[in-house]
Amino acid sequence: MNNVLNLVGRLLFVALFLPAGLSKLTGFEGTVGYIASVGLPLPQVGAALALAVEIVGSVALIVGFQTRIAAAVLALFTLVATFFFHAFWAAAPDQAFVQQLLFFKNVAVVGGLLVLASAGAGAFSLDAKKAAE
């Protein structure tokens, strides 16, 4: 059952990251504008890096390839993005509650990704296939 739950967990993470990465790809200029709006430097580079992490990380989780690394990279990416884009402490009062919810949702996602980084991909993965060789 652990291997089934691990696979389902990986796919649920993908449900969060893959659509986000694809939307950054198809709406690249909007993503650049959003990144620039929070005052980050080099928004084009940031947008390209974000979509690459989300798409490549998602594919790695789907197939279970280098899962520990992919989960750790996605965790770090999510943690950094959370502080810049869900800074509830600096939000307008009418937006603070929603930003706080998003902030702590992302913190929980980071926790799950760290558990995945610790546990690895399980039996239904390329990582397991490679280990068995």
C-alpha positions as MATLAB code, in Angstrom:
seq = 'MNNVLNLVGRLLFVALFLPAGLSKLTGFEGTVGYIASVGLPLPQVGAALALAVEIVGSVALIVGFQTRIAAAVLALFTLVATFFFHAFWAAAPDQAFVQQLLFFKNVAVVGGLLVLASAGAGAFSLDAKKAAE';
ca = [
       0.000    0.000    0.000;
       2.910    2.388    0.686;
       3.980    2.285   -2.954;
       0.463    3.045   -4.181;
       0.142    5.957   -1.747;
       3.567    7.239   -2.778;
       2.545    7.211   -6.452;
      -0.776    8.912   -5.720;
       1.036   11.522   -3.613;
       3.505   12.229   -6.404;
       0.663   12.650   -8.893;
      -1.181   15.004   -6.549;
       1.904   17.206   -6.317;
       1.982   17.221  -10.110;
      -1.634   18.438  -10.110;
      -0.368   21.575   -8.367;
       2.885   22.204  -10.211;
       2.337   21.109  -13.822;
      -0.658   23.375  -14.586;
       1.189   26.267  -12.936;
       4.271   25.652  -15.085;
       2.255   25.283  -18.271;
       0.339   28.491  -17.541;
       3.656   30.299  -17.116;
       4.737   28.913  -20.483;
       1.557   29.974  -22.286;
       1.265   33.277  -20.407;
       4.931   34.115  -20.147;
       4.574   37.901  -20.385;
       1.918   37.923  -17.685;
       4.193   35.888  -15.440;
       7.049   38.297  -16.099;
       4.777   41.208  -15.189;
       3.651   39.519  -11.983;
       7.239   38.824  -10.936;
       8.212   42.404  -11.739;
       5.245   43.693   -9.708;
       6.777   42.373   -6.483;
      10.080   44.070   -7.270;
      12.210   41.042   -8.072;
      15.135   41.628  -10.441;
      15.398   39.894  -13.820;
      11.735   38.889  -14.053;
      12.234   37.147  -17.429;
      14.909   34.917  -15.922;
      12.742   34.270  -12.877;
       9.757   33.328  -15.041;
      11.853   30.982  -17.176;
      13.363   29.386  -14.081;
       9.951   28.994  -12.426;
       8.347   27.331  -15.438;
      11.334   25.026  -15.891;
      11.294   23.955  -12.241;
       7.537   23.366  -12.276;
       7.414   21.486  -15.586;
      10.621   19.462  -15.293;
       9.972   18.762  -11.620;
       6.455   17.565  -12.445;
       7.656   15.214  -15.167;
      10.301   13.842  -12.789;
       7.630   13.170  -10.158;
       5.269   11.539  -12.661;
       7.842    8.986  -13.769;
       9.707    8.819  -10.465;
      13.066    9.928  -11.857;
      15.550   11.491   -9.428;
      12.549   11.952   -7.175;
      14.452   12.976   -4.073;
      16.229   15.748   -5.963;
      13.085   16.866   -7.797;
      11.116   17.026   -4.549;
      13.884   18.967   -2.801;
      14.158   21.464   -5.671;
      10.374   21.916   -5.765;
      10.365   22.393   -1.983;
      13.056   25.071   -2.120;
      11.351   26.786   -5.074;
       7.992   26.748   -3.283;
       9.439   28.086   -0.042;
      11.220   30.976   -1.774;
       8.196   31.815   -3.944;
       5.941   31.736   -0.879;
       7.859   34.494    0.880;
       7.827   36.747   -2.181;
       4.311   36.150   -3.472;
       2.257   35.427   -0.346;
       3.709   37.956    2.104;
       0.530   38.270    4.159;
       2.299   40.487    6.692;
       2.712   43.156    3.997;
      -0.647   42.674    2.254;
      -3.504   45.121    2.327;
      -5.899   44.313    5.174;
      -8.602   43.090    2.781;
      -6.120   40.653    1.175;
      -4.138   39.557    4.230;
      -6.353   36.598    5.192;
      -6.257   35.004    1.733;
      -2.515   35.577    1.450;
      -2.027   34.008    4.880;
      -4.008   30.944    3.807;
      -1.923   30.638    0.634;
       1.282   31.133    2.612;
       0.533   28.321    5.048;
      -0.851   26.064    2.303;
       2.500   26.404    0.565;
       4.373   25.734    3.805;
       2.400   22.482    4.092;
       3.248   21.621    0.467;
       6.924   22.178    1.296;
       6.528   19.777    4.214;
       5.023   17.124    1.969;
       7.772   17.586   -0.596;
      10.417   17.175    2.101;
       8.771   13.922    3.188;
       8.853   12.777   -0.437;
      12.509   13.817   -0.691;
      13.183   11.711    2.381;
      11.122    8.676    1.342;
      11.969    8.548   -2.338;
       9.715    7.500   -5.194;
       8.681    4.033   -4.094;
       8.414    0.916   -6.240;
       6.397    2.447   -9.078;
       9.185    4.625  -10.445;
      12.198    4.813  -12.670;
      14.285    5.281   -9.516;
      13.191    1.834   -8.274;
      13.787    0.278  -11.684;
      17.290    1.705  -11.792;
      18.021    0.508   -8.227;
      16.912   -3.018   -9.157;
      19.387   -3.238  -12.058;
];
